[in-house]
Amino acid sequence: MGNKNDVIPTDTLKTALKNNGFNQVYMKITPTILPRLAGGWLDNVDSLTGVYMKFNLDTDSIPSNAHYGDTLRLGYTVDDSALYTKAGGSTKNENSSANADGYIGMTIYRQWVKTILDMYVVNPYL
């Protein structure tokens, strides 16, 4: 809470974004972002939830002179080190392997997979 004329310190803004879950977001890449891949094979990795990628808040994109009540555009960078599925909580192993956000990571070891995902997920021309 504050006055429109008051500038929010950048560290305060970063903390508020983190505390409200904006420091990282997960976007479902199936089927909406990758509908071009025939056969829907990505959806079959987990038929209940699909496949997600994690995006981390680009803290360098946070404005240094934000005022209370301003509309902010947040920038994110893609984390192409893993794909994620939502933990359903149906097994003890599934619960133990889920991260704090409730997602299970599947590490991507092959550079060509990362290249294809980056090309499809973050390419503004597609």
Number of C-alpha atoms within 10 A of each C-alpha: 6 10 10 12 10 13 13 17 13 15 11 10 16 16 12 13 16 13 10 9 10 16 18 18 16 19 16 18 20 19 15 9 14 16 14 10 12 8 9 13 12 18 17 13 12 13 11 11 16 17 23 21 21 20 18 15 19 14 17 10 12 16 15 13 12 18 17 14 12 9 8 11 9 15 13 18 13 19 15 17 16 15 21 24 22 20 19 14 12 8 9 8 9 15 15 12 13 18 13 7 12 17 20 21 20 12 11 13 10 9 11 10 13 17 12 10 18 14 13 18 16 12 9 7 6 8
